[in-house]
Amino acid sequence: MKLKILIFIFSFGIIYSSETNRYSAQIGLGLLYSQDKFEVPYIYGADDCGLFDSNNKFSWDADLKVFYALYDNIRIIGSLGFINKYISQSELSSDYLVFNPGTNNYEKFLREINFNSSIGFLKLGIGIDYKLLDNIPITIYSEILSNYPVIDTKFKITEKIIEPKGFVFPDGKIQRTISNNVIENLKNHFMLGAGLNYEYKLNPENSIVFDLGYYYGLNKISEEFKWSNNHIKAGLAFRWNFSEPVVEKLPELDTITPIRQEEQLVKLDTNYDTKITAHDLKLNRTIVTQTYPILPYIFFDSTSANIRNIYNKNNDLEKFNEINLPKETLPIYYNILDIIGYRLKANPSAKLTIIGTSDGEELEKTEDRLRLAEQRAEIIKKYLVEKWKIDKQRLNTKSQNMPGLPTSREYRAGYEENRRAELYSDNPKILAPVVHEKFFEYQIKEYPEIDINTNFETNAWKLQLLDNDSIIYEKTALEAAPIKLRTVFNKKYLTSLSDNNKINGKYQFSNDSKSLTGNFDVPISIMDENFELGRLNLIVFDFDKSDISDFNKEIIRNFVKSSIFDKSLVRITGSTDILGERQYNKKLSEDRANTVAD
């Protein structure tokens, strides 16, 4: 039976992956720039003598935060901490005149009035943080805080005579205390905060975190003084990421001559018998022809015209051939420079147009951005001329301030995607898809289970599965060996495993005084599917569009002619990039899939 499956993957963006520990905690210190507004009378209880009305001072806080990951990029935050707020305000008052015997004139009576307080708050908070991009260690967060006043709720108001010189208060001093009281009826102060964290990894478990946030007061701290508070926070914290318990390292496994599958018997002495039985790794094998259309864009860093390191620059161009490229979309795309060079050399009459663009803002002046865009086009031209010996007359360069069909700049990734060089050719072969024909693809139908039967008393054990010298599965524990063990391992090893009829296994059982080691085999059984799979991966849509270009319509027609038959099952999947709202992107994905179906 000949059955073909057509899969369209429509994407234009950057692919990321992440691994997040479920729990983490951090302890940190923060510097607060407080913005206070209040109405405190110069003389406590007398509102007609003037008011202190604002305060901008630095304070500090300390806290312990605990994180629980709901998903790879979303975590709940709980916090407990202490905030100490300093309030210090000075005002000059000259409400009346006094007679100065020294000058025989009436002069302004000028006083400096100072308000000082230090208040401690117990801080409780709950919030959420979100990691925008997995390969950038920046998270945004939002939290609500409850600040309860616990200590140092006193305030002190003093006044000092500035002018006339030589004047003193009745006690003979130029400075005196007006009020020394307790701030009554302080309230639990609620704040809503938002900010971002930058996490610098020291190792997989520990990090240094830099915090910048803004907190807005939702209610007044004191109704009597009409006291409200907001603050900006800059903090530094040490974070622990809790992973699975680390098992004490066991001695290295010794190499023992493999034992036949049906007689997996290893004897340390006459008292210990161990038998390991491994069930088959069952694989399904399918013949696949896969088409990888080329994304004709080369992206650049901000303000840079250098080709990124992600783009492979093969040194041995004589041996370069598309047939040898990996069977994955991104690795093929990263070879785009040499793919284009290889095809231009094979088609000596073909010409290529390279249009450099900017994101429209990365340099202040338009002429500077156009110059940068031209440099981006020229660096691609230079690579093709110098490495592939392409006649420069066949390569035409242009520049634009922004792409003709730009990605939205409402998101940071939009700027990144607009910093690019676009490739166009008069010969369809230059930008035609990369096709890998009739190769084997493997899927795991059933992972192997391992039965363990031993009378060796263990308190620590290790078991490994190896593909040649690469460890594809490892399990260790400080406990008695299990009776049955289920295995799961990375699918990237399937192609190399399929070349063998077995997987090599090693085990080690230990107790306080002895260690038992041995080898065993895991058989591999392969079942061929009764159909062939044809797959077309497309990156064809412009930003926020569901229309198919004429070039890609031709790719689809050619694929349908060569791969779709009367009994073929066809699946069409539409997708978008990471920008935009979830519901909008879902609708756009459906529109793209329907456009292809029509």
Backbone torsions as a table, in degrees:
resi	resn	phi	psi	omega
1	MET	NA	133.3	180.0
2	LYS	-108.8	108.2	-176.9
3	LEU	-124.2	127.9	-178.8
4	LYS	-116.8	143.2	177.4
5	ILE	-119.4	129.9	-179.9
6	LEU	-108.6	119.3	-180.0
7	ILE	-118.9	122.4	175.4
8	PHE	-103.0	126.2	175.0
9	ILE	-115.3	107.0	-177.1
10	PHE	-100.1	109.4	-179.5
11	SER	-146.8	148.6	175.4
12	PHE	-146.0	97.2	-175.6
13	GLY	174.2	-157.4	-175.7
14	ILE	-119.9	137.0	-176.5
15	ILE	-99.8	132.8	-178.5
16	TYR	-129.5	164.3	171.2
17	SER	-142.3	156.8	-179.2
18	SER	-150.8	156.8	173.7
19	GLU	-129.8	121.8	-174.7
20	THR	-119.3	129.3	173.5
21	ASN	-70.0	145.6	-175.0
22	ARG	-67.2	-41.6	-178.3
23	TYR	-119.1	146.2	171.6
24	SER	-153.9	160.4	-179.3
25	ALA	-145.8	155.2	178.2
26	GLN	-147.9	152.1	173.8
27	ILE	-123.8	134.2	-172.2
28	GLY	-148.9	165.0	174.9
29	LEU	-121.9	145.6	-179.2
30	GLY	-134.7	145.6	172.6
31	LEU	-101.0	125.1	-175.9
32	LEU	-109.8	132.0	170.2
33	TYR	-102.2	100.9	-172.4
34	SER	-85.2	140.0	174.7
35	GLN	-118.7	100.7	-175.5
36	ASP	-107.9	141.9	170.5
37	LYS	-127.4	132.0	-179.0
38	PHE	-157.2	171.3	176.6
39	GLU	-130.6	90.6	179.9
40	VAL	-110.1	120.2	-179.6
41	PRO	-67.6	148.4	178.3
42	TYR	-57.6	-40.4	176.2
43	ILE	-113.0	117.2	-174.2
44	TYR	-57.4	123.4	-179.6
45	GLY	95.3	-9.3	180.0
46	ALA	-119.0	104.2	-174.2
47	ASP	-85.0	-2.3	-175.7
48	ASP	-99.4	10.1	-176.8
49	CYS	-107.6	6.4	-178.5
50	GLY	110.7	157.6	-175.0
51	LEU	-133.5	139.1	162.2
52	PHE	-76.4	138.6	-173.9
53	ASP	-131.9	-8.9	-179.7
54	SER	-159.2	162.2	-179.0
55	ASN	-156.6	129.8	173.1
56	ASN	-127.0	103.2	-175.6
57	LYS	-137.7	160.2	174.5
58	PHE	-88.3	135.4	175.0
59	SER	-130.4	-168.4	-179.5
60	TRP	-147.2	161.4	172.8
61	ASP	-145.6	164.5	175.6
62	ALA	-141.4	143.3	-178.8
63	ASP	-154.3	162.0	171.8
64	LEU	-117.0	125.6	179.7
65	LYS	-118.8	142.7	176.3
66	VAL	-122.0	135.4	-177.3
67	PHE	-117.8	139.8	173.8
68	TYR	-128.1	122.7	-175.4
69	ALA	-83.1	117.9	172.6
70	LEU	-78.6	-41.2	177.6
71	TYR	-136.7	-178.9	-179.7
72	ASP	-59.6	-32.0	-173.7
73	ASN	-119.7	7.8	-179.7
74	ILE	-129.5	128.4	-179.9
75	ARG	-132.6	147.8	171.5
76	ILE	-90.7	141.0	-178.0
77	ILE	-116.9	133.0	168.2
78	GLY	-122.0	137.0	-175.4
79	SER	-137.4	149.0	174.9
80	LEU	-137.3	130.0	-176.7
81	GLY	-164.1	-169.7	-178.3
82	PHE	-136.8	135.1	176.0
83	ILE	-119.0	132.0	174.2
84	ASN	-117.0	117.9	-177.5
85	LYS	-105.9	127.4	174.6
86	TYR	-99.5	134.1	176.9
87	ILE	-126.0	122.6	-179.8
88	SER	-144.9	116.2	-175.8
89	GLN	-134.9	135.7	179.0
90	SER	-122.4	139.0	176.3
91	GLU	-134.8	149.4	173.3
92	LEU	-102.5	130.3	-178.2
93	SER	-122.0	130.1	175.5
94	SER	-137.8	69.0	-172.3
95	ASP	-80.1	-19.9	-176.2
96	TYR	-153.4	173.2	-179.8
97	LEU	-103.5	151.3	174.9
98	VAL	-130.7	153.1	179.5
99	PHE	-84.4	127.2	179.4
100	ASN	-104.1	107.8	-178.5
101	PRO	-61.0	-27.4	-177.6
102	GLY	-67.7	-32.6	-179.4
103	THR	-108.6	-8.9	-179.2
104	ASN	61.1	32.8	178.9
105	ASN	-136.3	159.8	170.7
106	TYR	-84.4	130.0	-177.8
107	GLU	-129.0	160.7	177.4
108	LYS	-64.8	135.5	174.5
109	PHE	-92.4	101.3	-172.6
110	LEU	-102.0	122.7	-179.3
111	ARG	-121.6	146.6	169.2
112	GLU	-103.2	118.3	-177.0
113	ILE	-109.1	127.8	-174.8
114	ASN	-117.6	136.0	174.9
115	PHE	-116.8	127.3	-178.4
116	ASN	-135.5	137.2	176.3
117	SER	-157.3	155.3	174.7
118	SER	-139.3	120.4	-172.7
119	ILE	-125.8	131.7	178.1
120	GLY	-102.1	137.2	-179.7
121	PHE	-123.5	135.4	168.2
122	LEU	-82.7	127.7	-172.1
123	LYS	-111.3	126.6	172.0
124	LEU	-122.6	138.5	-177.5
125	GLY	-148.0	156.9	172.9
126	ILE	-142.5	142.9	-177.4
127	GLY	-165.5	-164.0	-178.1
128	ILE	-147.4	144.1	173.0
129	ASP	-127.2	156.9	-172.3
130	TYR	-137.7	128.0	178.1
131	LYS	-92.5	118.2	-174.6
132	LEU	-69.5	-51.8	-176.1
133	LEU	-132.1	133.6	-171.9
134	ASP	-68.6	-27.1	-177.6
135	ASN	-94.3	6.0	175.7
136	ILE	-121.2	120.0	-172.3
137	PRO	-79.2	50.0	179.8
138	ILE	-121.0	132.1	175.2
139	THR	-123.1	150.3	170.8
140	ILE	-105.7	149.5	-177.7
141	TYR	-141.1	160.0	173.0
142	SER	-142.6	138.8	179.7
143	GLU	-150.9	157.6	174.3
144	ILE	-114.9	133.2	-176.1
145	LEU	-113.8	145.6	170.7
146	SER	-117.0	111.7	-177.7
147	ASN	-105.8	113.1	-176.4
148	TYR	-106.7	122.2	-178.2
149	PRO	-68.2	128.8	-175.7
150	VAL	-124.2	-33.4	-176.1
151	ILE	-141.2	162.6	171.9
152	ASP	54.4	58.0	179.7
153	THR	-97.5	18.4	179.0
154	LYS	-85.2	157.6	172.1
155	PHE	-137.1	157.0	-178.1
156	LYS	-136.9	131.9	177.2
157	ILE	-118.4	126.2	178.4
158	THR	-124.8	158.0	174.8
159	GLU	-132.1	148.8	-177.0
160	LYS	-136.0	133.3	179.9
161	ILE	-78.1	125.7	177.6
162	ILE	-100.0	-46.8	178.0
163	GLU	-141.9	152.7	-6.0
164	PRO	-68.3	151.0	178.4
165	LYS	-63.1	137.7	178.6
166	GLY	93.7	-13.8	177.6
167	PHE	-73.3	144.8	177.9
168	VAL	-136.7	162.7	174.8
169	PHE	-78.4	168.2	-177.6
170	PRO	-53.8	-25.0	179.2
171	ASP	-83.5	4.7	176.6
172	GLY	85.3	6.2	-178.8
173	LYS	-114.1	156.7	179.7
174	ILE	-89.0	-5.9	-179.8
175	GLN	-134.5	140.7	178.6
176	ARG	-149.0	163.0	178.2
177	THR	-91.1	126.5	177.7
178	ILE	-87.9	-47.1	-177.8
179	SER	-139.7	144.4	174.4
180	ASN	-144.8	86.5	-169.4
181	ASN	-131.7	175.1	176.4
182	VAL	-100.1	136.1	175.6
183	ILE	-73.9	115.6	-176.1
184	GLU	-85.2	154.4	169.9
185	ASN	56.2	40.6	173.1
186	LEU	-66.5	141.4	-175.0
187	LYS	-105.7	159.0	169.4
188	ASN	-64.7	120.5	-171.2
189	HIS	-100.2	119.7	-179.6
190	PHE	-98.4	137.9	-179.9
191	MET	-134.3	145.4	174.8
192	LEU	-110.6	123.5	-174.7
193	GLY	-121.5	154.7	175.4
194	ALA	-150.6	149.8	-179.4
195	GLY	-179.2	-163.2	179.3
196	LEU	-140.3	152.5	178.1
197	ASN	-120.4	142.1	170.1
198	TYR	-114.8	123.7	-175.4
199	GLU	-107.1	120.8	177.7
200	TYR	-105.2	114.3	-176.0
201	LYS	-74.8	122.5	170.4
202	LEU	-83.6	-37.9	176.3
203	ASN	-162.5	178.5	-176.4
204	PRO	-58.9	-24.4	-176.7
205	GLU	-99.4	-26.0	-170.5
206	ASN	-123.6	146.3	-178.5
207	SER	-145.5	157.5	166.2
208	ILE	-104.9	132.2	-175.7
209	VAL	-117.9	129.5	174.9
210	PHE	-104.5	129.1	-170.6
211	ASP	-121.4	134.5	173.4
212	LEU	-137.5	122.8	-176.4
213	GLY	-150.2	166.6	176.6
214	TYR	-127.7	134.7	-177.3
215	TYR	-123.0	129.1	-176.4
216	TYR	-111.6	127.5	179.9
217	GLY	-73.1	129.7	-178.3
218	LEU	-91.8	-16.9	178.4
219	ASN	-147.4	174.4	-178.5
220	LYS	-86.2	142.5	176.8
221	ILE	-72.1	-37.7	-179.8
222	SER	-139.9	121.5	176.2
223	GLU	-71.1	-32.8	-178.8
224	GLU	-60.9	-43.3	-179.0
225	PHE	-99.3	4.2	-178.4
226	LYS	50.5	47.2	-170.0
227	TRP	-92.9	117.3	174.3
228	SER	-119.1	156.5	-174.5
229	ASN	-146.7	135.7	166.9
230	ASN	-127.7	158.9	174.4
231	HIS	-154.3	154.0	173.1
232	ILE	-101.6	136.5	-176.6
233	LYS	-120.7	133.6	168.3
234	ALA	-122.2	121.1	-172.6
235	GLY	-132.0	164.9	177.1
236	LEU	-135.7	131.8	-175.8
237	ALA	-139.9	157.8	173.6
238	PHE	-110.5	126.9	-173.4
239	ARG	-116.3	139.1	172.6
240	TRP	-109.5	129.7	174.2
241	ASN	-105.7	115.6	-174.4
242	PHE	-89.1	116.9	175.9
243	SER	-105.9	-171.4	178.2
244	GLU	-62.2	148.2	-179.5
245	PRO	-52.8	136.0	178.8
246	VAL	-79.4	125.6	-178.2
247	VAL	-85.3	137.1	178.9
248	GLU	-55.4	132.2	-176.7
249	LYS	-65.8	129.8	179.2
250	LEU	-93.5	161.5	178.0
251	PRO	-57.7	150.4	179.3
252	GLU	-59.2	143.9	179.7
253	LEU	-71.3	135.9	175.2
254	ASP	-83.9	152.3	177.6
255	THR	-85.6	124.6	179.2
256	ILE	-123.8	141.4	-179.5
257	THR	-54.5	128.9	-178.1
258	PRO	-56.4	147.5	-179.2
259	ILE	-112.1	144.6	-177.1
260	ARG	-58.1	148.3	-174.4
261	GLN	-55.6	-43.9	-173.6
262	GLU	-79.7	-10.2	-178.3
263	GLU	-133.2	56.6	-177.0
264	GLN	-76.9	77.2	-176.0
265	LEU	-121.2	121.0	178.3
266	VAL	-123.0	131.1	-178.4
267	LYS	-120.0	123.1	172.8
268	LEU	-82.2	-43.0	169.6
269	ASP	-155.9	-170.7	-173.5
270	THR	-70.0	-10.4	-176.5
271	ASN	-91.6	-15.5	-172.4
272	TYR	-121.3	123.2	174.1
273	ASP	-120.6	134.0	179.5
274	THR	-135.1	130.9	178.4
275	LYS	-130.3	123.1	178.9
276	ILE	-111.7	121.6	178.1
277	THR	-118.0	122.3	-179.0
278	ALA	-111.9	128.5	175.7
279	HIS	-79.9	163.2	-173.2
280	ASP	-65.2	146.0	160.2
281	LEU	-83.3	116.7	-175.1
282	LYS	-102.5	124.4	-177.6
283	LEU	-119.2	142.4	168.6
284	ASN	-100.4	133.4	-178.1
285	ARG	-115.1	131.2	-178.4
286	THR	-127.2	140.7	172.9
287	ILE	-83.5	125.2	-172.7
288	VAL	-125.1	138.2	164.8
289	THR	-117.3	121.1	-173.7
290	GLN	-121.9	134.0	-179.9
291	THR	-110.9	127.2	-177.8
292	TYR	-118.2	92.6	175.5
293	PRO	-60.0	148.9	-176.4
294	ILE	-91.0	132.9	170.5
295	LEU	-81.7	111.0	-171.7
296	PRO	-83.1	42.4	178.9
297	TYR	-126.4	143.3	173.1
298	ILE	-123.5	123.2	-170.9
299	PHE	-96.6	152.3	-176.8
300	PHE	-128.9	156.1	173.0
301	ASP	-74.1	161.1	-178.5
302	SER	-59.7	133.4	178.8
303	THR	61.4	14.6	-176.1
304	SER	-115.4	144.8	172.5
305	ALA	-115.8	17.8	178.1
306	ASN	-88.8	140.8	177.5
307	ILE	-70.4	128.9	-177.8
308	ARG	-62.7	153.8	179.2
309	ASN	-68.5	-18.3	-179.2
310	ILE	-67.9	-21.9	179.7
311	TYR	-83.5	116.7	-177.2
312	ASN	-66.1	136.9	176.9
313	LYS	-123.9	92.2	-173.9
314	ASN	-66.6	134.3	-179.0
315	ASN	-81.9	-38.5	-178.1
316	ASP	-95.6	81.1	-175.2
317	LEU	-70.3	-22.9	179.5
318	GLU	-63.5	-30.5	-177.7
319	LYS	-96.9	-1.3	-178.4
320	PHE	-68.7	132.6	177.7
321	ASN	-154.0	137.9	-179.0
322	GLU	-60.0	-28.2	-178.6
323	ILE	-60.6	-30.5	-175.3
324	ASN	-89.8	0.5	179.7
325	LEU	-69.4	153.4	178.0
326	PRO	-60.5	158.5	-179.6
327	LYS	-96.6	52.6	179.0
328	GLU	-142.1	147.6	-173.5
329	THR	-62.7	-53.4	-174.9
330	LEU	-66.3	-46.7	177.3
331	PRO	-58.4	-34.4	176.0
332	ILE	-66.6	-45.6	-179.5
333	TYR	-60.1	-38.5	-178.0
334	TYR	-67.5	-13.4	175.4
335	ASN	-96.4	14.4	-171.3
336	ILE	-58.2	-36.7	-178.4
337	LEU	-61.1	-44.3	-178.6
338	ASP	-79.0	-27.1	173.9
339	ILE	-63.0	-46.9	180.0
340	ILE	-64.3	-44.4	178.6
341	GLY	-61.1	-43.5	179.7
342	TYR	-59.7	-42.7	-177.2
343	ARG	-75.3	-37.9	176.9
344	LEU	-62.7	-37.4	179.1
345	LYS	-68.6	-35.1	-179.8
346	ALA	-78.9	-16.4	-179.9
347	ASN	-126.6	80.0	-169.3
348	PRO	-65.3	-14.0	178.9
349	SER	-93.5	-9.2	-177.1
350	ALA	-74.3	146.6	176.8
351	LYS	-119.5	156.5	-177.4
352	LEU	-130.9	133.7	174.0
353	THR	-107.4	129.7	-178.6
354	ILE	-117.7	118.2	-179.7
355	ILE	-110.9	113.3	175.8
356	GLY	-85.1	142.6	-179.6
357	THR	-134.8	165.3	172.2
358	SER	-121.3	176.9	178.5
359	ASP	-88.4	3.7	176.8
360	GLY	86.6	-5.3	-177.3
361	GLU	-143.1	-8.2	-169.0
362	GLU	-68.4	-19.7	169.9
363	LEU	-127.2	153.7	-170.7
364	GLU	-67.4	-42.1	-174.0
365	LYS	-100.2	144.6	-179.4
366	THR	-62.3	-40.4	-178.9
367	GLU	-65.1	-32.3	177.1
368	ASP	-69.6	-37.3	178.8
369	ARG	-68.8	-37.9	177.5
370	LEU	-66.4	-36.4	177.6
371	ARG	-65.8	-41.3	177.4
372	LEU	-63.6	-42.3	179.2
373	ALA	-61.9	-40.4	177.8
374	GLU	-63.7	-39.5	178.6
375	GLN	-63.3	-36.2	178.6
376	ARG	-64.9	-42.3	177.4
377	ALA	-66.0	-39.9	-177.3
378	GLU	-67.8	-33.2	-179.0
379	ILE	-69.0	-32.7	175.5
380	ILE	-68.8	-43.3	177.9
381	LYS	-60.1	-43.9	-179.2
382	LYS	-60.9	-40.9	180.0
383	TYR	-61.9	-45.8	-177.4
384	LEU	-67.8	-35.4	179.7
385	VAL	-71.7	-47.2	-173.9
386	GLU	-77.9	-41.3	-175.4
387	LYS	-84.9	-41.8	-174.1
388	TRP	-105.2	0.3	176.4
389	LYS	58.5	39.1	177.5
390	ILE	-82.0	134.5	178.5
391	ASP	-59.8	125.3	-177.0
392	LYS	-61.8	-21.5	178.4
393	GLN	-68.7	-18.8	178.1
394	ARG	-85.5	-6.4	-175.2
395	LEU	-115.6	115.6	-178.5
396	ASN	-107.9	127.7	-178.7
397	THR	-111.9	143.9	176.6
398	LYS	-138.7	169.8	177.6
399	SER	-140.8	147.6	177.2
400	GLN	-138.9	148.2	177.0
401	ASN	-63.1	-39.2	176.5
402	MET	-142.9	158.6	176.9
403	PRO	-59.8	154.4	176.8
404	GLY	-62.5	-34.2	175.7
405	LEU	-122.4	80.5	-173.5
406	PRO	-75.7	155.7	169.7
407	THR	-78.6	145.6	-178.3
408	SER	-56.7	137.7	179.8
409	ARG	-96.3	17.2	173.9
410	GLU	-71.7	-16.7	-178.4
411	TYR	-124.0	151.6	-179.3
412	ARG	-59.3	-39.2	-178.9
413	ALA	-63.0	-25.4	177.1
414	GLY	-62.5	-41.4	176.8
415	TYR	-62.5	-43.4	-178.6
416	GLU	-61.4	-40.0	-177.3
417	GLU	-74.5	-23.4	179.5
418	ASN	-81.7	-15.1	177.7
419	ARG	-87.8	90.5	-170.3
420	ARG	-154.9	172.4	167.5
421	ALA	-118.7	129.2	-178.2
422	GLU	-102.0	140.3	-175.3
423	LEU	-113.3	132.5	177.1
424	TYR	-137.0	145.0	-178.8
425	SER	-139.0	149.9	175.8
426	ASP	-81.3	-7.9	179.3
427	ASN	-114.9	116.6	-177.3
428	PRO	-57.4	-23.7	-177.7
429	LYS	-66.7	-26.6	-175.5
430	ILE	-67.4	-37.9	-178.2
431	LEU	-111.3	18.2	178.9
432	ALA	-67.9	158.1	-179.9
433	PRO	-63.1	156.5	169.0
434	VAL	-87.1	128.6	-176.4
435	VAL	-118.6	126.0	171.2
436	HIS	-107.2	118.9	-172.5
437	GLU	-103.6	135.2	168.2
438	LYS	47.6	60.2	171.8
439	PHE	-109.9	161.5	-179.1
440	PHE	-84.9	136.6	173.3
441	GLU	-124.5	137.7	-173.2
442	TYR	-115.8	140.1	173.6
443	GLN	-126.6	141.6	179.7
444	ILE	-80.9	119.6	175.4
445	LYS	-87.2	-37.1	-178.5
446	GLU	-154.9	121.6	175.2
447	TYR	-71.9	150.8	-178.8
448	PRO	-74.8	142.4	169.6
449	GLU	-102.1	148.2	-177.6
450	ILE	-121.8	122.9	176.6
451	ASP	-95.8	131.1	-177.6
452	ILE	-117.8	124.5	178.3
453	ASN	-131.0	110.5	-178.6
454	THR	-148.6	148.2	173.0
455	ASN	-104.0	11.8	176.8
456	PHE	-81.9	120.2	-178.2
457	GLU	-75.3	116.6	-175.2
458	THR	-113.0	147.8	166.6
459	ASN	-124.5	5.0	174.5
460	ALA	-158.3	142.3	-179.1
461	TRP	-151.3	158.1	177.0
462	LYS	-143.3	140.6	176.1
463	LEU	-136.8	136.0	-178.0
464	GLN	-130.2	146.4	167.2
465	LEU	-118.4	135.9	-173.5
466	LEU	-128.1	137.8	169.0
467	ASP	-103.2	101.2	-167.5
468	ASN	56.5	-115.6	-179.5
469	ASP	-100.4	1.0	-178.1
470	SER	-91.7	128.5	177.7
471	ILE	-79.0	115.9	-180.0
472	ILE	-99.4	-14.9	176.7
473	TYR	-155.1	138.0	176.6
474	GLU	-148.4	135.2	177.2
475	LYS	-136.6	129.5	176.8
476	THR	-132.6	153.7	178.3
477	ALA	-161.1	149.6	174.6
478	LEU	-97.7	73.6	-177.6
479	GLU	-165.5	178.2	177.3
480	ALA	-67.1	147.6	-179.3
481	ALA	-64.8	140.8	-179.7
482	PRO	-74.8	164.2	176.0
483	ILE	-81.2	-36.9	-178.8
484	LYS	-135.9	140.0	-178.6
485	LEU	-131.8	124.3	176.2
486	ARG	-93.0	136.3	-176.2
487	THR	-115.1	148.2	172.1
488	VAL	-142.8	134.4	-179.6
489	PHE	-143.3	168.8	-172.9
490	ASN	-66.3	134.0	-177.3
491	LYS	-71.4	-10.9	-178.5
492	LYS	-64.5	-17.6	-179.0
493	TYR	-87.4	-1.3	-170.3
494	LEU	-63.5	-41.0	-177.1
495	THR	-62.2	-45.5	179.7
496	SER	-71.1	-34.6	178.5
497	LEU	-64.5	-34.2	-176.8
498	SER	-66.3	-18.0	177.9
499	ASP	-77.2	-9.4	-178.9
500	ASN	-113.9	169.8	174.6
501	ASN	-109.5	7.7	178.7
502	LYS	-161.9	161.9	173.3
503	ILE	-111.5	138.0	177.6
504	ASN	-81.6	136.7	178.1
505	GLY	-124.2	148.5	175.0
506	LYS	-133.7	147.7	175.5
507	TYR	-137.3	160.1	175.7
508	GLN	-148.5	126.3	175.0
509	PHE	-115.4	136.1	-176.4
510	SER	-136.5	152.0	166.0
511	ASN	-133.9	-164.4	-173.5
512	ASP	-66.9	-20.3	-173.6
513	SER	-124.5	-19.7	-173.3
514	LYS	-139.4	164.6	178.3
515	SER	-138.3	136.3	-179.4
516	LEU	-120.2	124.2	-178.4
517	THR	-126.9	158.4	178.9
518	GLY	-173.7	172.1	179.5
519	ASN	-116.1	157.3	172.4
520	PHE	-154.6	168.5	-178.8
521	ASP	-117.5	146.1	171.7
522	VAL	-112.3	112.6	-179.2
523	PRO	-66.9	152.0	176.1
524	ILE	-119.0	126.1	175.7
525	SER	-118.5	136.4	-175.0
526	ILE	-120.9	130.2	177.0
527	MET	-116.7	125.3	179.4
528	ASP	-81.4	133.9	175.0
529	GLU	-72.2	154.1	-178.3
530	ASN	-94.7	27.0	175.5
531	PHE	-145.9	164.2	172.6
532	GLU	-105.6	151.2	-177.2
533	LEU	-112.9	124.3	172.2
534	GLY	-110.0	128.4	-174.9
535	ARG	-131.8	134.6	178.3
536	LEU	-123.3	113.9	176.8
537	ASN	-97.3	120.7	-175.9
538	LEU	-115.9	141.2	167.1
539	ILE	-125.6	86.5	-163.8
540	VAL	-122.6	-15.0	-171.2
541	PHE	-97.3	138.7	171.6
542	ASP	-72.3	164.2	-175.9
543	PHE	-56.5	128.0	174.2
544	ASP	63.7	25.7	-179.8
545	LYS	-121.3	154.0	174.5
546	SER	-122.8	12.2	177.3
547	ASP	-86.9	142.8	179.1
548	ILE	-98.3	133.1	178.4
549	SER	-70.5	159.2	178.8
550	ASP	-60.5	-37.0	-179.6
551	PHE	-60.4	-45.4	-177.6
552	ASN	-77.7	-25.9	172.6
553	LYS	-60.8	-39.1	179.4
554	GLU	-66.1	-37.8	176.9
555	ILE	-60.9	-42.9	-178.7
556	ILE	-65.6	-43.9	179.5
557	ARG	-59.0	-44.4	-179.5
558	ASN	-63.7	-38.6	180.0
559	PHE	-67.5	-41.9	179.9
560	VAL	-61.8	-42.4	-179.3
561	LYS	-62.7	-38.0	-173.5
562	SER	-91.9	-18.1	-167.9
563	SER	-128.5	-14.0	-176.6
564	ILE	-105.1	126.6	-178.8
565	PHE	-125.7	176.6	-174.0
566	ASP	-57.3	-37.4	-176.6
567	LYS	-101.0	13.0	-178.9
568	SER	-73.2	144.0	172.5
569	LEU	-101.3	126.0	-175.1
570	VAL	-115.5	131.6	175.2
571	ARG	-123.3	129.2	-179.6
572	ILE	-118.2	123.7	-178.8
573	THR	-120.6	122.4	175.9
574	GLY	-99.7	151.3	177.6
575	SER	-152.2	172.4	177.6
576	THR	-128.9	-178.9	173.1
577	ASP	-84.5	-168.8	-174.4
578	ILE	-83.8	-4.3	-177.1
579	LEU	-83.3	149.5	173.2
580	GLY	96.3	170.8	-179.3
581	GLU	-76.6	151.6	-175.0
582	ARG	-59.4	-48.7	-176.2
583	GLN	-66.6	-39.7	178.6
584	TYR	-63.2	-44.4	-179.9
585	ASN	-65.2	-34.8	178.1
586	LYS	-63.7	-43.6	178.8
587	LYS	-64.8	-41.6	179.0
588	LEU	-63.5	-38.9	178.0
589	SER	-62.6	-43.3	179.2
590	GLU	-63.8	-40.8	178.8
591	ASP	-62.2	-40.4	-179.8
592	ARG	-66.1	-41.7	178.5
593	ALA	-64.6	-41.4	-179.8
594	ASN	-66.6	-35.6	177.7
595	THR	-61.4	-42.8	178.6
596	VAL	-66.5	-42.1	179.9
597	ALA	-61.6	-40.3	179.9
598	ASP	-66.8	NA	NA
